Amino acid sequence: MNHIVLMAFTVVAFSIIALVVMVVSGSDWLNAVNPVLAARLRGAVRSKTIWLNALGAALIEQLPSAMPDILAQVPALQPLIPDNVYQPLMAGMIVINILMRFHVRVPLEAK
């Protein structure tokens, strides 16, 4: 089951990467098919909020497998890290997203 999910995730990830490459390279095909989508994707590639969310999601996704190794390497961190470390991390991501929304008021098409 996990291999199927990993394969599906890989296909989706490569499709997104191909789409981003087409957008960044200024593909006429995508612009001809859907200029609004092309403009939004071009803006999304430049969006600090989207990059921050992607980085945060990758960090939070990898944390369950990395946390035991981190705590084994640095045992002094164990009292500082709560049992459910994901709640504060997710709350932090929400607060950062709200602050980014106040900081950035430009729509994706205008970037």
N, C-alpha and C positions, 0 to 999 in steps of 0.2 A: 504493500500500500504506500509506504513512504517513497519508494522509487518512482511510482506513478506520479505522486505529487511533485517530487523533485523534477521529473521530466517535464511536467506541465509548466512548472515555474520557470524552467530553463527556456522552454519555447516562448513563453510570454516575455521573459526578460530579453531574449534575443530579438524578438519582434519589436519591442519598445526601443531597443538600441538602434535597430535598423531605421525605425521611424524617426528617431532623433537625428541620426546621421543624415537622413534625407532632408529634414527640416533645416538643420544647420548648414548643409551644403547648398541650400537654396533650390531644392528640387522643383523644377517647373511642373512636373507631373502632379505633385501634391497640391501645389498652388492652383493648378488648373482644375483639379477635382473638387477641392474644397478650400477656397482661400481663407475663410474664417478659421477653420481648423488649423491651417498652416500658420496663420498669424498667432493663434493661441499657443500652439506648440513651440513656435519660435520664442514667444515670451516666456513660456514655461521653462525652457532650457536656461534662460537668463534669470529665472526667479530664485532669489535667495531663500525664500520660504520653502519652496519645493525641495531644493537641495538640502536644507536643514532637516526637513521632515524625512527625506530619504536616508540621510545619515543617522538620524535618531531611530528610525525604524530598523535599520541594519544593526545598530548597537543593541537595541532592546531585543531583537530577534536572536542575536548571538550570545546574549548574556547568560541564559540558562546553562549552556554548555561551557562557557568560560568561567563562570563564577566559582565553581569548586577549585579550579586551577589557580585562579587569582588569590583566593583565600588560603590555599596551600602555600603559595609563594610568599604571601605577606600576611601572616597570621594576626598582625596588629590591627588589620582592617576589620576583623570579625566583629568586635564590639560596636564599630561605627556603622555597619551595614545591617539594616533591619531584615527580618526574615522574609517579608514580602517587599523586596526592593523595587518591584515593578510599579507599585502604586505611586511612590514619590517620583519615579522617572516619568510616568505617564502624566502626572499632574504638572511636572516641570515642562514637558513638551506642550501641554495645553497652554500654560502661562506664556511660554516663549512664542507660540503661534498667535496668541492675542496681542502680545507686544509687537510682533512683526506686522500684524495687521494695522496697528496704529502707525507704525513707522513707514510702511509702504502703502501708498494710496493709489498707485498706478495700476490700471487693469493689465492683464497679461498681453492683450493685443497691442498696447501702447509701448511695450518694452522693446 
